Structures are given as structure tokens and as C-alpha cells.
Amino acid sequence: MARPQVSDGEPAAGPDPGYVSQSAAEAPYPPAQQAPYPPAQQEPYPPAQQAAPYPPPSPYPPPAQFPPAEPQPKEYQPSPFVQHANIGVPWSTGLFDCHLDQTNATMTAFFPCVTFGQIAEILDNGQTTCTMGSLMYLVMAPALCTCSILASSYRTKLRQQYNLVQAPAEDWVLHLFCPCCSLCQEFRELKNRGIDPAQGYLGNLAQQQAAGNTMAAPQAQFMNQ
């Protein structure tokens, strides 16, 4: 609709009651509702997942509970070593424990005949002297088998005297393949039993007599009082 025209010198008329502004014509009807203030809180997207229970439930049913089985008594099984009960006692040192007596080990390495003579004198109760035993070993040394048989016979005598086990091999095998180690082991065995082969048979006998007199002296003195 056209607005009325105003001539010169005439006051402008008031707003036309039938005039509608362009902004009013474009406004929607009914007017849009305004958003509430403060705005409503929306749920987060994606929605928060709930924590799974720990430990997770098993998909299988629990196993059936049974009472524990009663232990069955074990059957007695005899040991395979019982039938060999009387095999002897073990040696006080091993075959290769030569480092326990370095003096004897050095002597045996260079002069095995001397160590054999000392052992033979003790085992023969002084009937075979150390010199005689050393000469016997020295003469048989070129024949290796003869020398090992001679030395193994004295090892057997030592075992029988103290009820020692024949280990880790037969006597003749040890003196054939390990003659020095065998002699050192026999020397240490006698020494650990209170007999020093280096002192000879008479030297050990004198020590035993001196120890016996020392122990008997206080007893005689007490009896005299």
C-alpha cells in the first residue's frame, strides 16, 4: 500500500493505521518460543558406558563340589639297596681331594714309591719298612700292570681293616688309571683316623704310648692320694 504524499507546507500526518512494516510482515506467527535460560543440560553423546564388574562373570556354571578323596596308603616297596646292606662305610675324603693335603700330593706326584712305602709300613705293622716298600714299587714301576696289582692289594687290605666301601671303582682299576690319586686317598684315610704314615709305624706307636701314659698319670696320682 502506498504511503500518502505530503505537500509542502502541510504537517506530516501520523502513521498510517493500515501500514505494516516489512520486518513485521516477515516475522512468523505465532512468534517462536525463546530457549529457556539457563539452557537445559543435554545428555552426552555417546552415552557413558557403565564399568563392567571385575572379575567378569564366568559364562560357565561353577563346578560341582565333591569331598576330597581319602589318601590311599602307599604300598611298601623294598629299597633296591637293602640287599647290599653290608657294603662298608664311605671314605673320609674323595678320590680327587688331593688338594686337602698339598704336601702329600706334591710328594706323590714326584715320588709315588715313597707314599706307597709309607702306607705299606703302616698296614704291615712295621714288618715292611718304608724303604723296602718304596724299592718294591720302584722295581715294579716299569711294568705298569704289576705295579698296579701290588698297590691295589694294599688298598684292599686297608678297606678290609676299616670296612671301607670299594668305590668309586675296583681297587685294581683305580691303581691302574689313577695311581697317584689312589695313593693320596689312602694316605689321607690313615691320617684322618689318627695315624700319620709319614711318621712310620714306630713313630705312631710312640705317640700312642705317650698319649696313653699322659692319660694314665692323673689316674695313678689320684689313686695314690
Buried (B, 14 or more C-beta within 10 A) or exposed (E): EEEEEEEEEEEEEEEEEEEEEEEEEEEEEEEEEEEEEEEEEEEEEEEEEEEEEEEEEEEEEEEEEEEEEEEEEEEEEEEEEEEEEEEEEEBBBBBEBBEBBEEBBEBBEEBBBBBBBBBBBBBBEEEBBBEBBBEBBBEBBEEEEEBBBBBBBBBBBBBEEEEBEBBEBEBBBBBBEBBBBBBBBBBBBBBEEEBBBBBBBEEBBEBEEEEEEEEEEEEEEEEEE
